[in-house]
Amino acid sequence: MLKNPFSPAPKHFALILLLGTAITSAWADVHHFGYVTETGTLPTGTTEFEVWNTARIGRDAYYFGLDQRLEFETGITDHLQASVYLNWNRTTEADTTGALSTTNDFQGFSTELKYKLSDPSTDIVGFGLYGELGFNTDGMEIEGKALFDKNLGPWILAGNLIAEGEIENRSMEFEDIELQAVAATAYEITPHFTAGLELRNHNEIERQSDDSFKWMNSALYLGPSVAYTTKSMTVTFTVLSQLPALKTEDGKTFELHDHEKLEARLHLSLDF
């Protein structure tokens, strides 16, 4: 009986499966988007170093803000990962006279847990939970996310529902609440390169003098996102431009009190 020359021997077939599994594991926490968090987690015992740079540009007057984060991330189990961040911010803005002033602010550290409950490739939908605590000298921040994603051939669909609260240290009460909904889609042009779009809605809710909370504004952003991935590295770049706002404090078309005209995020992750 003639052997099919295109059929790998059993041991070769097992090797192919093993290599495929290794590549999948190494890319389990790929970041295809700048603002949407996917459900993927690092395999047990693997680690990752990440650098985040977010530029926030343009308000009614000159404004340029740069948010930076350094993150160390590790896989606790194949479904649970933990991270620690250090956070900085630098802002240059114009006052009412047009004079520029610059402030530098170390914004403390944050710790994060992410747990994947279902997989975007093998289940109907990928689902995960994300929690983050931030600590600084004047307050704390608590953030929670519900993560959704789905892989459909070369298409990647993802979305998050996000709630974040700021707690003032002296009163131990919530001062501000932020609610977000973000959604994105990307197309895998090659196994290493994806391109897509991200849509972001960000809402500010502030405590008033009578201790009630008021919905202040609702900004809307849309823009392209690209990602380049290897087995040891991912680079993601996203640019979001503000669309006409859903709600502003002054009745204008764009929300430029707590938000900027343009945001650009560059994210680098290195596996080791």
Secondary structure, DSSP 8 states (H G I E B T S, - for coil): ----TTS--HHHHHHHHHHHHHHHHHTTT----SS---S----TT-EEEEEEEEEEE--SS-EEEEEEEEEEEEESSSSEEEEEEEEEEEEEEE-TTS-EEEEEEEEEEEEEEEEEEE-TTTSSSEEEEEEEEEE-SSEEEEEEEEEEEEEETTEEEEEEEEEEEEEETTTTEEEEEEEEEEEEEEEESSSSEEEEEEEEEEEEEEE-TTS-EEEEEEEEEEEEEEEEE-SSEEEEEEEEEEEEEEE-SSS-SS--SSS-SEEEEEEEEEE-
